[in-house]
């Protein structure tokens, strides 16, 4: 039997150790809902009704990492990556 090659983690660790941390442990209710703590929402500038993008990373067919970011920031990030490929000027 051959051993499966492990390509390492899918998720990229933070460049700075002070940049990433566990903010809270969230519970999931029977409807699949979670509550982001108020202090985290305030520091992130998340307002009521704002849209968030849920980003997942997979390894070996299983989700290993979930992240949230403001949907507006996601579109800017995509535009920044794809813009030069599409010949857009900055």
TIGUDREN-168868 format. One record per atom (N, C-alpha, C, CB): residue in three letters; atom name; x, y, z. Coordinates in pm, whole numbers, padded with zeros to 5 digits. Atoms other than C-alpha are relative to their C-alpha. Glycine has a CB too. Layout:
BEGIN
 code site     xx     yy     zz
  ALA   CA      X      Y      Z
...
end
This chain:
BEGIN
 code site     xx     yy     zz
  UNK    N  00085 -00117  00000
  UNK   CA  00000  00000  00000
  UNK    C  00090  00124  00000
  UNK   CB -00097 -00001  00122
  UNK    N -00080 -00123  00005
  UNK   CA  00142  00343 -00093
  UNK    C -00059  00105  00091
  UNK   CB  00010  00054 -00144
  UNK    N  00044 -00105 -00091
  UNK   CA  00127  00631  00147
  UNK    C -00037  00124 -00080
  UNK   CB  00110  00032  00105
  UNK    N  00045 -00121  00068
  UNK   CA -00067  00937  00032
  UNK    C  00090  00117  00036
  UNK   CB -00147  00032  00035
  UNK    N -00085 -00115 -00023
  UNK   CA  00149  01246 -00010
  UNK    C -00079  00111  00069
  UNK   CB  00059  00051 -00133
  UNK    N  00063 -00111 -00071
  UNK   CA  00065  01526  00235
  UNK    C  00063  00129 -00049
  UNK   CB  00016 -00015  00155
  UNK    N -00050 -00126  00053
  UNK   CA  00100  01865  00067
  UNK    C -00001  00110  00104
  UNK   CB -00081  00042 -00119
  UNK    N  00003 -00102 -00104
  UNK   CA  00070  02045  00401
  UNK    C -00136  00065  00010
  UNK   CB  00106  00105 -00026
  UNK    N  00129 -00064 -00022
  UNK   CA -00205  02274  00518
  UNK    C -00047  00081 -00121
  UNK   CB  00007  00089  00122
  UNK    N  00058 -00080  00107
  UNK   CA -00439  02442  00274
  UNK    C -00003  00147  00042
  UNK   CB -00143 -00049 -00035
  UNK    N  00011 -00136 -00049
  UNK   CA -00489  02749  00488
  UNK    C  00138  00061  00017
  UNK   CB -00077  00004  00133
  UNK    N -00127 -00070 -00013
  UNK   CA -00210  03004  00475
  UNK    C  00003  00070  00134
  UNK   CB  00020  00102 -00117
  UNK    N -00006 -00066 -00131
  UNK   CA -00100  03113  00821
  UNK    C  00024  00149 -00015
  UNK   CB  00109 -00063  00086
  UNK    N -00020 -00144  00002
  UNK   CA -00093  03480  00905
  UNK    C  00149  00032 -00010
  UNK   CB -00060  00065  00125
  UNK    N -00138 -00042  00016
  UNK   CA  00225  03660  00809
  UNK    C  00059  00047  00133
  UNK   CB  00011  00110 -00104
  UNK    N -00045 -00052 -00128
  UNK   CA  00246  03818  01154
  UNK    C -00069 -00076  00112
  UNK   CB -00028  00151  00012
  UNK    N  00064  00072 -00110
  UNK   CA  00188  03620  01475
  UNK    C -00103  00084  00075
  UNK   CB  00105 -00049  00096
  UNK    N  00096 -00086 -00070
  UNK   CA  00007  03921  01621
  UNK    C -00124  00027 -00084
  UNK   CB  00067  00132  00040
  UNK    N  00112 -00029  00089
  UNK   CA -00228  03938  01320
  UNK    C -00116 -00097  00012
  UNK   CB  00048  00001 -00139
  UNK    N  00105  00101 -00010
  UNK   CA -00425  03618  01382
  UNK    C -00017 -00042  00145
  UNK   CB  00032 -00122 -00088
  UNK    N  00027  00049 -00134
  UNK   CA -00595  03511  01701
  UNK    C -00143 -00055  00005
  UNK   CB  00019  00112  00106
  UNK    N  00136  00049 -00023
  UNK   CA -00899  03325  01827
  UNK    C -00075  00113  00069
  UNK   CB -00001 -00133  00086
  UNK    N  00078 -00111 -00055
  UNK   CA -01155  03600  01887
  UNK    C -00108 -00049  00096
  UNK   CB -00064  00080 -00112
  UNK    N  00110  00052 -00081
  UNK   CA -01434  03387  02031
  UNK    C -00029 -00143 -00043
  UNK   CB -00127  00090 -00013
  UNK    N  00053  00131  00034
  UNK   CA -01582  03040  02040
  UNK    C -00150  00020 -00019
  UNK   CB  00033 -00110  00112
  UNK    N  00140 -00024  00034
  UNK   CA -01920  03054  01867
  UNK    C -00080 -00129  00003
  UNK   CB -00012  00065 -00137
  UNK    N  00092  00112  00004
  UNK   CA -02213  02821  01916
  UNK    C -00088  00011 -00124
  UNK   CB -00086 -00006  00127
  UNK    N  00091  00003  00115
  UNK   CA -02441  02718  01631
  UNK    C -00134 -00052  00050
  UNK   CB  00056 -00089 -00117
  UNK    N  00131  00045 -00048
  UNK   CA -02814  02699  01707
  UNK    C -00064 -00096 -00099
  UNK   CB -00092  00121  00024
  UNK    N  00068  00100  00083
  UNK   CA -03066  02456  01559
  UNK    C -00033  00050 -00140
  UNK   CB -00126 -00045  00067
  UNK    N  00024 -00057  00133
  UNK   CA -03125  02694  01266
  UNK    C  00130  00030 -00075
  UNK   CB -00083  00128  00011
  UNK    N -00129 -00022  00065
  UNK   CA -02752  02712  01187
  UNK    C  00053  00141  00018
  UNK   CB -00011 -00030 -00145
  UNK    N -00040 -00138 -00020
  UNK   CA -02716  03067  01316
  UNK    C  00106  00012  00110
  UNK   CB -00121  00087  00034
  UNK    N -00104 -00032 -00098
  UNK   CA -02420  03212  01506
  UNK    C -00008  00149  00030
  UNK   CB  00143 -00039 -00053
  UNK    N -00003 -00142 -00038
  UNK   CA -02370  03542  01686
  UNK    C  00146  00042  00010
  UNK   CB -00076  00025  00135
  UNK    N -00133 -00059 -00014
  UNK   CA -02056  03749  01636
  UNK    C -00002  00093  00120
  UNK   CB  00043  00077 -00131
  UNK    N  00000 -00087 -00118
  UNK   CA -01963  03917  01965
  UNK    C  00004  00148 -00038
  UNK   CB  00120 -00034  00090
  UNK    N  00013 -00142  00027
  UNK   CA -02039  04289  01981
  UNK    C  00135  00068 -00015
  UNK   CB -00079  00067  00110
  UNK    N -00130 -00067  00009
  UNK   CA -01678  04393  02046
  UNK    C  00073 -00034 -00130
  UNK   CB  00087 -00038  00120
  UNK    N -00062  00038  00127
  UNK   CA -01560  04200  01739
  UNK    C -00068  00075 -00115
  UNK   CB -00010 -00153 -00023
  UNK    N  00073 -00075  00105
  UNK   CA -01835  04356  01522
  UNK    C  00044  00146 -00001
  UNK   CB -00152 -00010  00023
  UNK    N -00039 -00142 -00008
  UNK   CA -01740  04702  01647
  UNK    C  00141  00022 -00055
  UNK   CB -00009  00049  00145
  UNK    N -00138 -00016  00048
  UNK   CA -01366  04656  01586
  UNK    C  00010 -00022 -00151
  UNK   CB  00093 -00098  00073
  UNK    N -00001  00028  00143
  UNK   CA -01438  04516  01238
  UNK    C -00085  00098 -00080
  UNK   CB -00049 -00142 -00026
  UNK    N  00086 -00096  00069
  UNK   CA -01685  04795  01159
  UNK    C -00117 -00066 -00071
  UNK   CB  00080  00078 -00098
  UNK    N  00113  00072  00060
  UNK   CA -01963  04547  01082
  UNK    C -00130  00060  00053
  UNK   CB  00007 -00155  00030
  UNK    N  00127 -00064 -00034
  UNK   CA -02302  04719  01077
  UNK    C -00116 -00097 -00023
  UNK   CB -00020  00128 -00083
  UNK    N  00121  00079  00020
  UNK   CA -02651  04568  01101
  UNK    C -00038  00000 -00147
  UNK   CB -00116  00054  00087
  UNK    N  00042  00011  00140
  UNK   CA -02762  04441  00759
  UNK    C  00115 -00012 -00099
  UNK   CB -00082  00116 -00036
  UNK    N -00115  00009  00090
  UNK   CA -02409  04438  00616
  UNK    C  00019 -00144 -00048
  UNK   CB  00129  00052  00070
  UNK    N -00022  00133  00058
  UNK   CA -02321  04144  00388
  UNK    C  00143 -00044  00029
  UNK   CB -00027  00000 -00152
  UNK    N -00131  00060 -00023
  UNK   CA -02033  03913  00480
  UNK    C  00018 -00118 -00095
  UNK   CB  00015 -00045  00148
  UNK    N -00033  00115  00085
  UNK   CA -01860  03661  00253
  UNK    C  00059 -00108  00090
  UNK   CB  00099  00041 -00115
  UNK    N -00054  00115 -00072
  UNK   CA -01795  03316  00400
  UNK    C  00096 -00071 -00095
  UNK   CB -00114 -00096  00051
  UNK    N -00103  00061  00083
  UNK   CA -01471  03174  00263
  UNK    C  00042 -00130  00066
  UNK   CB  00122  00096 -00020
  UNK    N -00042  00128 -00057
  UNK   CA -01380  02808  00309
  UNK    C  00121 -00053 -00075
  UNK   CB -00115 -00103 -00006
  UNK    N -00115  00069  00059
  UNK   CA -01061  02613  00246
  UNK    C -00021 -00149  00024
  UNK   CB  00138  00050  00062
  UNK    N  00017  00144 -00012
  UNK   CA -01063  02240  00183
  UNK    C  00134 -00071 -00007
  UNK   CB -00093 -00052 -00109
  UNK    N -00115  00089  00008
  UNK   CA -00808  01970  00238
  UNK    C -00055 -00142  00005
  UNK   CB  00104  00026  00117
  UNK    N  00045  00139  00009
  UNK   CA -00866  01607  00142
  UNK    C -00152 -00010 -00005
  UNK   CB  00052 -00080  00119
  UNK    N  00144  00002  00018
  UNK   CA -01228  01688  00046
  UNK    C -00080  00044  00121
  UNK   CB -00043 -00135 -00036
  UNK    N  00066 -00042 -00123
  UNK   CA -01308  01830  00390
  UNK    C  00032  00146  00029
  UNK   CB  00043 -00089  00118
  UNK    N -00024 -00139 -00034
  UNK   CA -01351  02193  00493
  UNK    C  00084  00003  00128
  UNK   CB -00134  00078  00019
  UNK    N -00090 -00006 -00115
  UNK   CA -01064  02272  00729
  UNK    C  00009  00141  00059
  UNK   CB  00139 -00047 -00039
  UNK    N -00013 -00137 -00047
  UNK   CA -01090  02650  00763
  UNK    C -00115  00084 -00055
  UNK   CB  00137  00060 -00043
  UNK    N  00104 -00094  00040
  UNK   CA -01368  02911  00753
  UNK    C  00044  00140  00039
  UNK   CB -00138 -00036  00065
  UNK    N -00034 -00140 -00029
  UNK   CA -01319  03288  00736
  UNK    C -00114  00088 -00048
  UNK   CB  00135  00042 -00067
  UNK    N  00100 -00099  00039
  UNK   CA -01552  03588  00714
  UNK    C  00072  00128 -00042
  UNK   CB -00101  00027  00115
  UNK    N -00047 -00133  00036
  UNK   CA -01484  03914  00535
  UNK    C -00116  00080 -00058
  UNK   CB  00118 -00007 -00099
  UNK    N  00106 -00084  00055
  UNK   CA -01697  04208  00431
  UNK    C -00009 -00024 -00150
  UNK   CB  00026  00151  00030
  UNK    N  00020  00029  00142
  UNK   CA -01848  04142  00090
  UNK    C  00060  00110 -00087
  UNK   CB -00150 -00015 -00031
  UNK    N -00059 -00110  00076
  UNK   CA -01737  04486 -00030
  UNK    C  00151 -00013 -00013
  UNK   CB -00034  00133  00066
  UNK    N -00144  00020  00005
  UNK   CA -01376  04405  00057
  UNK    C  00036 -00115 -00093
  UNK   CB  00055 -00028  00141
  UNK    N -00023  00114  00088
  UNK   CA -01402  04077 -00130
  UNK    C -00003  00044 -00146
  UNK   CB -00104 -00111  00023
  UNK    N  00008 -00044  00140
  UNK   CA -01511  04247 -00452
  UNK    C  00121  00085 -00035
  UNK   CB -00130  00079 -00025
  UNK    N -00120 -00079  00026
  UNK   CA -01221  04492 -00420
  UNK    C  00122 -00088 -00018
  UNK   CB  00023  00098  00114
  UNK    N -00111  00093  00009
  UNK   CA -00980  04204 -00368
  UNK    C -00001 -00073 -00135
  UNK   CB -00005 -00102  00116
  UNK    N  00014  00069  00129
  UNK   CA -01113  04018 -00673
  UNK    C  00036  00095 -00113
  UNK   CB -00144 -00056 -00018
  UNK    N -00030 -00100  00102
  UNK   CA -01096  04336 -00879
  UNK    C  00151  00026 -00007
  UNK   CB -00077  00132  00029
  UNK    N -00145 -00022 -00004
  UNK   CA -00735  04389 -00765
  UNK    C  00079 -00112 -00064
  UNK   CB  00045  00018  00142
  UNK    N -00068  00117  00059
  UNK   CA -00639  04039 -00876
  UNK    C -00030 -00012 -00148
  UNK   CB -00041 -00130  00073
  UNK    N  00041  00021  00139
  UNK   CA -00838  04018 -01199
  UNK    C  00020  00122 -00088
  UNK   CB -00144 -00042 -00005
  UNK    N -00013 -00124  00078
  UNK   CA -00809  04383 -01306
  UNK    C  00122  00001 -00091
  UNK   CB  00007  00117  00092
  UNK    N -00117  00000  00087
  UNK   CA -00451  04362 -01430
  UNK    C -00004 -00107 -00109
  UNK   CB  00124 -00019  00083
  UNK    N  00012  00106  00100
  UNK   CA -00528  04035 -01607
  UNK    C -00093  00040 -00113
  UNK   CB -00049 -00128  00065
  UNK    N  00096 -00045  00100
  UNK   CA -00815  04206 -01787
  UNK    C  00042  00132 -00064
  UNK   CB -00137  00016  00063
  UNK    N -00052 -00121  00060
  UNK   CA -00602  04507 -01877
  UNK    C -00053  00129  00060
  UNK   CB -00029  00000 -00145
  UNK    N  00051 -00120 -00066
  UNK   CA -00766  04749 -01631
  UNK    C  00118  00078  00057
  UNK   CB -00102 -00037  00112
  UNK    N -00102 -00087 -00058
  UNK   CA -00558  05046 -01520
  UNK    C -00039  00030  00142
  UNK   CB  00017  00130 -00083
  UNK    N  00027 -00030 -00141
  UNK   CA -00523  05123 -01149
  UNK    C -00038  00143  00019
  UNK   CB  00121 -00033  00086
end
